């Protein structure tokens, strides 16, 4: 429930809204089972590396801080503020679970559950890209319900349109 509330707040922040939407665009590419399998394999790999290897290598002096810092630093390579913030918050949670449980099973199960829930429910909140007023930098807040969002989208003239991406191997 807390993550859902944070997502609703992020939806109202222009930068976070755009960066989360940019990440979620990949959730709709490819078959759902393969996207889920890739997401879960990535989560498992992160836990083995950050809460397994890095946490153990940090020794007894500040392993939570060390593994969380490494996890957050790795997320900065994406240049996506939403992923950096999420890695800091969730990395702290996962590392504290690792410290409390003594192993990587608890943080791994939490990470896989969290990833599955985010993959399942987050795209619905960020389905429609935000539109910004022509000539202005302010954003319009999204409507409070999906029916209002669809009605507004149907009646609005898009400010800019994106060109569809070409598939690899497709001829012009």
C-alpha positions in Angstrom: 0.0 0.0 0.0 2.9 2.4 0.8 4.4 1.7 -2.7 1.0 2.5 -4.3 0.8 5.8 -2.4 4.4 6.7 -3.4 3.5 5.9 -7.0 0.5 8.2 -6.9 2.7 11.0 -5.6 5.3 10.2 -8.2 2.6 10.5 -10.9 2.1 14.1 -9.9 5.9 14.9 -10.1 6.9 15.7 -13.7 10.4 14.3 -13.5 9.5 11.1 -11.6 6.4 10.6 -13.8 8.5 10.7 -17.0 11.3 8.6 -15.7 9.0 5.9 -14.3 7.0 5.8 -17.6 10.3 5.4 -19.5 11.2 2.3 -17.4 7.7 0.9 -17.7 7.7 1.1 -21.5 9.8 -2.1 -21.5 7.1 -3.9 -19.5 4.9 -4.0 -22.6 7.6 -5.2 -25.1 7.7 -8.9 -25.6 5.7 -11.7 -24.2 4.5 -11.3 -20.6 6.0 -14.5 -19.3 9.4 -13.6 -20.7 9.3 -10.1 -19.3 8.3 -11.6 -15.9 11.1 -14.2 -16.1 13.7 -11.5 -17.0 12.5 -9.3 -14.1 12.7 -12.1 -11.6 16.1 -13.3 -12.9 17.4 -9.8 -12.6 16.0 -9.4 -9.0 17.6 -12.7 -8.0 20.9 -11.7 -9.5 20.9 -8.4 -7.7 20.2 -10.0 -4.3 23.0 -12.6 -4.8 25.4 -9.9 -5.8 24.5 -7.0 -3.5 23.1 -8.7 -0.4 25.2 -11.8 -0.8 28.6 -10.8 -2.1 28.9 -7.1 -1.3 27.2 -7.5 2.1 29.6 -10.3 3.1 32.6 -8.5 1.7 31.8 -5.4 3.8 32.4 -7.5 6.9 31.0 -6.5 10.3 31.5 -2.7 9.8 28.4 -1.2 8.2 27.4 -3.9 5.7 23.9 -2.4 5.3 25.3 1.0 4.3 28.0 -0.5 2.1 25.6 -2.8 0.1 22.9 -0.1 -0.1 25.5 2.4 -1.4 26.8 0.0 -4.0 23.2 -0.8 -5.1 22.3 2.8 -5.4 25.6 3.7 -7.1 24.9 0.9 -9.7 21.4 2.4 -10.3 22.9 5.8 -11.1 24.3 4.3 -14.3 20.7 4.3 -15.6 20.6 8.1 -15.2 17.0 7.6 -14.0 16.1 9.5 -10.8 13.2 7.2 -10.1 15.4 4.1 -10.2 18.0 5.8 -8.0 15.4 6.7 -5.4 13.9 3.3 -5.4 17.2 1.6 -5.2 18.1 3.6 -2.1 14.8 2.9 -0.3 14.4 -0.7 -1.3 18.2 -1.4 -1.0 18.0 -0.3 2.6 15.1 -2.6 3.2 16.7 -5.6 1.5 20.0 -5.0 3.4 18.2 -4.8 6.7 16.4 -8.0 6.0 19.8 -9.6 5.1 21.2 -8.5 8.4 18.2 -9.6 10.4 17.8 -13.0 8.7 21.5 -13.8 8.2 21.0 -14.9 4.6 19.7 -13.8 1.3 16.4 -15.8 1.3 14.3 -13.1 3.0 15.6 -10.2 0.8 15.3 -12.3 -2.3 11.7 -13.2 -1.6 10.9 -9.6 -0.8 12.6 -8.4 -3.9 10.9 -10.9 -6.2 7.5 -10.2 -4.7 8.0 -6.4 -5.0 9.2 -6.7 -8.6 6.2 -8.8 -9.5 3.8 -6.4 -7.9 5.4 -3.4 -9.5 5.4 -5.1 -12.9 1.7 -6.1 -12.5 0.2 -2.8 -11.0 2.6 0.1 -11.7 2.1 0.2 -15.5 -1.6 0.9 -15.0 -0.8 4.2 -13.2 1.7 5.4 -15.8 0.0 4.1 -18.9 -0.6 7.4 -20.6 2.4 9.7 -21.0 2.0 13.2 -19.5 1.2 16.1 -21.8 2.7 19.5 -21.3 1.3 22.8 -22.4 2.8 24.2 -25.6 5.2 27.0 -24.8 5.1 26.3 -21.0 7.1 24.3 -18.6 4.3 23.5 -16.2 2.6 20.1 -16.3 -1.1 19.5 -16.1 -1.9 17.2 -13.2 -3.5 13.9 -14.4 -7.2 13.4 -14.0 -8.3 11.5 -10.9 -9.9 8.6 -12.7 -9.3 6.6 -15.8 -12.6 7.7 -17.5 -11.7 11.3 -17.1 -8.2 10.6 -18.4 -9.5 8.8 -21.5 -12.0 11.6 -22.2 -9.3 14.3 -21.9 -7.0 12.3 -24.1 -9.7 11.9 -26.8 -10.5 15.6 -26.8 -7.0 17.0 -26.6 -4.8 17.7 -29.6 -1.3 16.2 -28.9 1.5 18.7 -28.5 4.1 16.4 -29.9 3.9 12.9 -31.2 6.5 10.2 -31.0 7.6 8.3 -34.1 7.1 4.6 -33.7 10.3 2.6 -33.2 11.4 0.4 -36.0 11.9 -3.3 -35.2 15.3 -4.8 -35.9 15.4 -6.3 -39.3 12.4 -4.4 -40.6 12.9 -2.8 -44.0 12.0 0.8 -44.7 
